């Protein structure tokens, strides 16, 4: 136990080679939240306001659940959350002495917006909210021992979160019959919402061998990413492959919020050579 504790302490004593990566990622996290909020500007009343087209519901027991669902009870209050969220997210992009206050409030207002409009969001919004919470304690412009520990902890927790995302996603696919049969990619690309018409009619989509290959490649990549990303020999190749895969999701499947969220997370692994 003593040796284990000494090893943990030694991790924080070494020069932190990912400080620049952490600074970039923290800025990208709040940039993503800022852009996401702005992209919903024209639909804000239909999502959160009194004219909302979403089915509002009450939360379960507990103070936190009811607080997080506050806008479900009071849609008229959405302006007191949505507009400050945009301003706070913009202020959180730049590090300064007030970064923690701006960032924790960005996370809090984002949480309220998510739980009152979650039917329109995919998992990328929840992922970036988690990352925003982790990055709230990060401030690479302050050079104190305590802040250095917080920065490293923020990096470790954010990386662990990304590993969990890939592993859980890969393992869950292994329980789905369509993924195991190699048919998931084929049928997904035949849904108008997730594909271009010209791509659906192309030969490679019609070719079962190609779509099955992509199907199993996605599963293999998600399960192996947490292993190979820490091998210096393979890290660059893994990041390039992941970049291509997520760009495909953005360009072909029109899920740019998810694609950019995952690509931004890759900034965590960029370090000086």
N, C-alpha and C positions, 0 to 999 in steps of 0.2 A: 504494500500500500504506500509506503514511504517513497519507494522508487517511482511509483506511478505518479504521485503528487509532484515529485521533483521533475519528472519528465514534462508534466503539464506546465509547470512554472518555466521550464526552459523554453517552451514554445513561445512564451511572451517576451523572453529575453533576447531572442535572435532578431537580427534585422528583418523587418517586415517587407518582403519583396513585392507584396501585392498592394501597397499603399496607393499607388497611382491607379491601379485597377479598381480599388474600392472607391476612390474619389469619383472616377468616371461612372461606375455603376450607380452610386448614390444619386448622382445628377440625372442619369438616364431614368432611374426609377420615378422621380418626381416629374420629369419631363413627360414620361408616359402617362401619368395620372393627369397632368395638366392638359395634354393633347386629347386624352379620352374624354375629359369633361367638356372641352370645347367642341369636340365632334358631335356631342349630343345637344348642342345649344338649341337648334331648331326644334328638337323633339322634347325639350326639358319639361314642358307643361304636360305633355301626353304621358310622360314617364312618372313624374313625381308630383305634379300639381293636382288641383281639384278636378281637372279634366282628364286625369290619368285613365288610360285604357287597360291598365294592369289590374289584376284581381288582388285587392288588398286583404290581408288576413291579420289576425291577432297572433301574438307570439305565445310561446309556452310559459311556464312558470319561471320566475327568476328575474331579478332586477336588470341584469345585463341584457338578456334576450328582449325584454320589453323596451329597454333604452335603445338597442340597436335597431329595433323596428318602429322607432318613434314616428317616423314620417308616414308609416302605414295608418297611424291613428290621427295624425295631424298633417294631411297633405298640404294645407295652406302654409305650413312653415318651411316648405322646401327651399324657398328663396333665401332663408337665413342660413341654410346649409350649403346649397349649391354654389352660390356666388362667392362666399368666403372660401369654399374649397378651391376654386379656380385661383384666387389670389394667393392663398396659402401655398398651393402647389408650386406656383411661380416663384414665390419667395424661398421655397425650400430647395430650389435647384442650386442656389449659390450658398456656400458655407459661410457662416459668420457666427457671432456670439449668440444670436437668437435662433440658431438653426434647430436646436432641439424643440423649442416651443413651436416654431412654424411646422416642423415635420410631424410632431405628435398630433397637432391639430389637423394637419392634412390627412393623416391616417384616420383620425376620429371622424371627420366629416365624410371621408371616403367610405368609411364603414356604414354610416347612416344612409348614404346614397345607394350603396350596394344592397343592403338588406331590404330597402323599400323598392328596389327595381331589379332584383336579381333575375327575374325571368328573361330579361333582355341581354344579360351578360353571360359570357362563358367563363371557364376556369381562369383565364388570364387575369381578369380583374381581381379575383380573390388572391391569386399568386402575387400580384404586384402590391396589393394591400399588405400582405404578409411581409414582403420585402421592404415596404415603406416603414413598417413597424420596426423591423430589424435595423434599418438605416437611420432611424430617428436618433440613435445614440452616437452615430458616427460623425466625426468632425476632424478631417485630416488637416485642417488649418491650425489646430491647437496642438502644441507640442508639450504635453505633460504626460507623466507616467500613467496616470489614471486614464487619460483619454486614449493613450496608446493601447491599453488593455481593452477598452471599450471598442476601439476600432477593430482590433483583431477578433474579438468576440463577435462583432457584427459580421465580419467576413466569414468566419467559421460557420455561424448559424445560417447565413444566406446560402453558402455552398451546400450545407447539409440539407436545407430545404429543397434546393434544386435536385440534389441526388434523390430525395424522397419522391419528388414529382416524377422523375424518369422511372424509377423502380416501380412505384405504384402503378403508373400508367402501363408499363410493360407487363407487369404481373397480371393486371386486370384484363389485358388483351389475351393472355394465355387462358383465361377462363371463358372467353367468348367463342361460340361455335363458328361464327363467320370469320373471325381472325384465325382460328386454328385451321379452318378449311381453306384459308387463303383468298376468301371472297370479299373481305371487308373493303379493300381499296377499290375493287371493281365496282361494287354497288354504290359506294360513296361518290365516286366520280360520275355516276349516272344520275345523281340528284342535281337538278338545275341550280339549287342554292349553292352547291359546293363545286361547281364545275363550269367551264366555258363550253358552249355548244360544240365548237369545233374540236375541242379536246375529246369530248364524248364520242364523236364520230371517227376519231383518228384510229389508225391501225393498232397502235400500241395499247390503247385502252381495250380494244376488242380482243387482243391477244392474251389469253389466260396465263401463259407462262410469264409474261412481263408483269402483269398486275399481281400475280401470286408472289413473284420475286420481290416486288416492292412491299407487299404485305408482310412477308417474313423478315425483310430487311428492317422495317420500322420496329418490329418487336425486338429483333436482335440488337439494334442500335440503342433502344431505350434501356434494355437490360445491361448492356455492356458499357454504356456511357460513364456510369459512376466508377467503373474500374479503370478504363483506358485514359480517362481525362487526367489522371494523376501520374501517368507514365510519360515522362518528357519526350520519349521517342515517338509517341503516338498522339500527344496532345494537340498539336497543330492540325494533323489530319482529321482528328475527331471533331475539332471545331469547324473545319471547312465543310465536312460532311453534314454536320448539324446545321450549319448556315444554309447550305443548299436545300436541305430538307424543309427547313422552316420558311425559306423563301418560296418554295413550291407551295406550301400551305397558304402563304399570303397571296401569291400571284394566281394560282389555279383555284384554290378553294375560297378565296376572298375573306379569309380570316386574318386580316392584318393586325388586329389587336392581339391575338394569340401569337402570331408569328413574331411581331416586334418585341413582345414581352419576353419570349424565349431567347431571341437574339440578343437583347439587351443584357440578359442574365449571363451571356458568354463573356461579357466585359469583366466578370469576376476573375477570369483566368488569364487575363492579359497582364503580363509582367515585363519588366525591362530585361532584355537579354544580357 
